[in-house]
Amino acid sequence: MNILKGNITSIQGSESLSLVKIAVGSITFTAIIIDTPESETYFKIGNTVNVYFKETEVIIAKNEPLNISIQNKILCNIDSMKQGEILSELHLSFGEFTIKSLITTNAVKTLNLKNGDLVLALIKTNEVSLSPND
């Protein structure tokens, strides 16, 4: 599980859903949360929160795709890779932060990924979870 700390910069609510923007360093993450600021005390602009997403939910692109609906796009360096028969684990860095991606080894070969490559990590808004930073 990827866990990052960030600060809530905006909250847009409608009925029981909230679209939340969180600054993690110089990157803004967007999450769709089934909650509202009225129902969760930690849901306040300026509050520090934990940002969670699974390694299997991090999509890798070698060139920035145009006109794509995924809002969380993070330009990263591949620091290291651990290739298995079926799956490969990529350690990615952006700024002072590190995240992991778990993709098929076939995808690593197809994209010709190597340590030091610049890639785009893509995470759907509905795959990002938040919790209070205790």
HUVEN-V856888 format. One record per helix or strand of 2 or more residues. SS is the DSSP state (h for helix, s for strand). FROM is the first residue (numbers start at 0). LEN is the number of residues. Records with the same first field share a line. If there is no record, write none. Layout:
SS->FROM-LEN / FROM-LEN
//
This chain:
s->1-13 / 16-8 / 26-7 / 47-6 / 58-3 / 71-12 / 86-8 / 96-8 / 117-6 / 128-4
h->54-3 / 104-7 / 124-3
//
